[in-house]
Amino acid sequence: MKFKKISFIKKIPAIIATISMLVCSAVSSEAASIQNYIPDSGLGDSAMPYTSTTISFPLSSYPDGSYYSSTGSACTCHDWCKWYSNCTCIKYDSSAQCAAFAKYIFYLAKGYHYSSGTKTEENTSLTSSNVASYLQGLSTGTYIRVNTSNGYVHSLAIVSTNSNGITVYHANYGGACKVRYQTYTWASFATAFPYLYYYVS
């Protein structure tokens, strides 16, 4: 009987080691999935958890004319990036291209994800005379879904607005995943983006 007890006791360190390995593996997998969810922002750990004092736009990692891609250049897999896991388009919050970038800026500006925001449906044509009434005063990071003048659906994030116009931060505009940081008069914004579907704030 004593021999059996001693044998079991001798096995305890091995059992503990096995359990520790399993726990560590589980934690590593979870950490990897969280890290994969956060895009390569250039901000490192400061992007999570959210700290409003460290964020200013445009981001140094994504200046105007840069690319929202894992290579820093235009993506060659652009047309099928949603279905191709190895595509260099950065995926964020179940989206890619312009929507992914706008949702990422939304999160950095507001500290919560797009899915927790308030969606306001507009479904209206924008003109130089009405655009300010829809968009002026919306907060930094607000996600806008529009149609472009050449008929494409597009997502942008608001940086600021005033009585003269609007500054926006967006990607996949003027090139495959190309980042733009642009200020428009209200009239020029309505010309470039003549239809507003909704915004999330």
C-alpha positions as CSV (number, residue, x, y, z in Angstrom):
1,M,0.0,0.0,0.0
2,K,2.8,2.4,0.9
3,F,4.6,1.6,-2.4
4,K,1.4,2.6,-4.3
5,K,1.1,5.9,-2.4
6,I,4.7,6.7,-3.1
7,S,4.3,6.0,-6.8
8,F,1.3,8.3,-7.0
9,I,3.2,11.0,-5.1
10,K,6.1,10.7,-7.5
11,K,3.7,11.2,-10.4
12,I,2.3,14.5,-9.0
13,P,5.0,16.8,-10.5
14,A,4.5,15.2,-13.9
15,I,0.7,15.7,-13.6
16,I,1.1,19.3,-12.5
17,A,3.5,20.0,-15.4
18,T,1.0,18.5,-17.9
19,I,-1.9,20.7,-16.5
20,S,0.3,23.8,-16.6
21,M,1.2,23.1,-20.3
22,L,-2.5,22.8,-21.2
23,V,-3.4,26.0,-19.4
24,C,-0.5,27.9,-21.0
25,S,-1.5,26.7,-24.4
26,A,-5.1,27.9,-23.9
27,V,-3.9,31.3,-22.8
28,S,-1.5,31.6,-25.7
29,S,-4.2,30.8,-28.2
30,E,-6.5,33.4,-26.7
31,A,-3.8,36.0,-26.7
32,A,-3.0,35.2,-30.4
33,S,-6.6,35.6,-31.4
34,I,-6.9,39.0,-29.7
35,Q,-3.6,40.2,-31.3
36,N,-4.8,39.1,-34.7
37,Y,-8.0,41.1,-34.2
38,I,-6.1,44.3,-33.8
39,P,-4.6,45.4,-37.1
40,D,-1.0,46.5,-37.5
41,S,-1.6,50.0,-36.4
42,G,1.9,51.1,-35.8
43,L,0.8,52.1,-32.3
44,G,1.8,48.8,-30.6
45,D,0.2,48.1,-27.3
46,S,-1.1,51.7,-27.0
47,A,-3.9,50.8,-29.4
48,M,-5.3,48.4,-26.7
49,P,-6.6,49.2,-24.2
50,Y,-8.0,52.5,-25.5
51,T,-6.3,55.6,-24.2
52,S,-7.7,58.8,-25.8
53,T,-4.7,61.0,-24.8
54,T,-2.4,59.1,-27.2
55,I,-4.5,59.3,-30.3
56,S,-4.2,62.1,-32.9
57,F,-5.2,62.1,-36.6
58,P,-3.8,61.4,-39.0
59,L,-2.0,58.5,-37.5
60,S,1.8,58.5,-38.0
61,S,1.5,54.9,-39.2
62,Y,-1.2,55.8,-41.8
63,P,-0.5,59.3,-43.2
64,D,-2.2,60.7,-46.3
65,G,-1.1,58.7,-49.3
66,S,0.0,55.6,-47.4
67,Y,-1.7,52.2,-47.7
68,Y,-3.9,50.3,-45.2
69,S,-2.2,47.0,-46.0
70,S,0.2,44.6,-44.3
71,T,2.9,45.4,-46.8
72,G,2.5,49.2,-46.8
73,S,1.8,49.2,-50.5
74,A,-1.3,48.7,-52.8
75,C,-2.7,45.2,-52.4
76,T,-2.7,42.9,-55.5
77,C,-5.4,40.6,-54.1
78,H,-7.8,43.5,-53.7
79,D,-10.8,42.3,-55.6
80,W,-11.1,39.0,-53.7
81,C,-9.6,40.0,-50.3
82,K,-12.6,39.1,-48.3
83,W,-12.3,35.5,-49.3
84,Y,-8.6,35.1,-49.5
85,S,-7.0,34.8,-46.1
86,N,-3.5,35.6,-47.3
87,C,-4.5,38.9,-48.9
88,T,-2.5,41.9,-47.8
89,C,-5.6,44.0,-47.2
90,I,-5.9,44.4,-43.4
91,K,-9.1,42.9,-42.0
92,Y,-10.7,44.6,-39.0
93,D,-14.0,44.1,-37.2
94,S,-15.3,41.6,-39.8
95,S,-14.5,44.0,-42.7
96,A,-11.8,44.9,-45.2
97,Q,-10.7,47.9,-47.2
98,C,-12.6,51.2,-46.6
99,A,-15.0,49.7,-44.0
100,A,-12.2,48.1,-42.0
101,F,-10.2,51.4,-41.9
102,A,-13.2,53.5,-41.0
103,K,-14.2,51.1,-38.2
104,Y,-10.6,51.1,-36.9
105,I,-10.6,54.9,-36.7
106,F,-14.0,54.8,-35.1
107,Y,-12.6,52.6,-32.3
108,L,-9.5,54.6,-31.8
109,A,-11.5,57.9,-31.5
110,K,-14.4,56.6,-29.4
111,G,-13.0,53.7,-27.3
112,Y,-15.8,51.3,-28.3
113,H,-16.5,49.3,-31.4
114,Y,-18.7,50.1,-34.4
115,S,-21.2,47.5,-33.3
116,S,-21.8,49.3,-30.0
117,G,-22.4,52.7,-31.7
118,T,-25.7,54.3,-32.6
119,K,-26.7,53.9,-36.2
120,T,-28.7,56.7,-37.9
121,E,-30.4,55.9,-41.2
122,E,-30.6,58.8,-43.6
123,N,-30.8,57.3,-47.2
124,T,-30.8,60.7,-48.8
125,S,-29.1,62.6,-51.7
126,L,-26.6,65.1,-50.5
127,T,-26.4,68.6,-52.1
128,S,-24.4,71.7,-51.3
129,S,-27.4,73.1,-49.5
130,N,-28.3,70.2,-47.3
131,V,-25.1,68.3,-46.6
132,A,-24.1,70.4,-43.5
133,S,-27.5,69.8,-41.9
134,Y,-26.8,66.1,-41.9
135,L,-23.1,66.0,-41.0
136,Q,-22.0,69.2,-39.3
137,G,-21.4,68.6,-35.5
138,L,-20.9,64.9,-35.7
139,S,-18.1,63.8,-33.4
140,T,-14.6,62.6,-34.3
141,G,-14.5,59.0,-35.5
142,T,-18.2,58.9,-36.7
143,Y,-18.5,56.3,-39.4
144,I,-20.2,57.4,-42.6
145,R,-21.5,55.1,-45.4
146,V,-21.9,56.9,-48.7
147,N,-22.0,56.5,-52.4
148,T,-19.2,58.1,-54.4
149,S,-19.7,60.2,-57.5
150,N,-18.7,57.3,-59.7
151,G,-21.3,55.0,-58.0
152,Y,-19.3,53.0,-55.5
153,V,-20.4,52.4,-51.9
154,H,-17.7,53.8,-49.5
155,S,-17.0,54.2,-45.8
156,L,-15.3,57.2,-44.2
157,A,-14.5,58.4,-40.6
158,I,-15.1,62.0,-39.6
159,V,-12.2,63.9,-38.1
160,S,-13.9,67.3,-37.7
161,T,-16.6,69.5,-39.0
162,N,-17.2,73.3,-39.0
163,S,-19.4,75.8,-40.8
164,N,-17.1,75.7,-43.9
165,G,-16.7,71.9,-44.4
166,I,-15.5,68.6,-43.1
167,T,-12.2,66.7,-42.7
168,V,-12.4,62.9,-43.2
169,Y,-10.0,60.0,-42.9
170,H,-10.6,57.0,-45.2
171,A,-9.0,54.2,-47.1
172,N,-9.4,52.5,-50.5
173,Y,-10.0,55.9,-52.2
174,G,-7.8,56.8,-55.2
175,G,-6.0,53.5,-55.1
176,A,-6.2,49.9,-53.7
177,C,-6.3,50.4,-49.9
178,K,-4.8,53.9,-50.3
179,V,-5.3,56.1,-47.2
180,R,-6.6,59.7,-47.6
181,Y,-6.8,62.5,-45.0
182,Q,-8.8,65.2,-46.7
183,T,-10.7,68.4,-46.0
184,Y,-13.7,69.3,-48.2
185,T,-15.9,72.3,-48.4
186,W,-19.5,71.2,-47.8
187,A,-20.2,71.7,-51.5
188,S,-17.2,69.6,-52.7
189,F,-18.1,66.8,-50.2
190,A,-21.6,66.6,-51.7
191,T,-20.1,66.5,-55.2
192,A,-17.7,63.7,-54.3
193,F,-20.2,61.7,-52.1
194,P,-23.6,62.5,-53.4
195,Y,-25.6,60.0,-51.4
196,L,-25.7,59.3,-47.6
197,Y,-26.9,55.9,-46.5
198,Y,-26.2,56.1,-42.7
199,Y,-23.8,57.1,-40.1
200,V,-22.7,55.4,-36.8
201,S,-21.7,57.6,-33.9
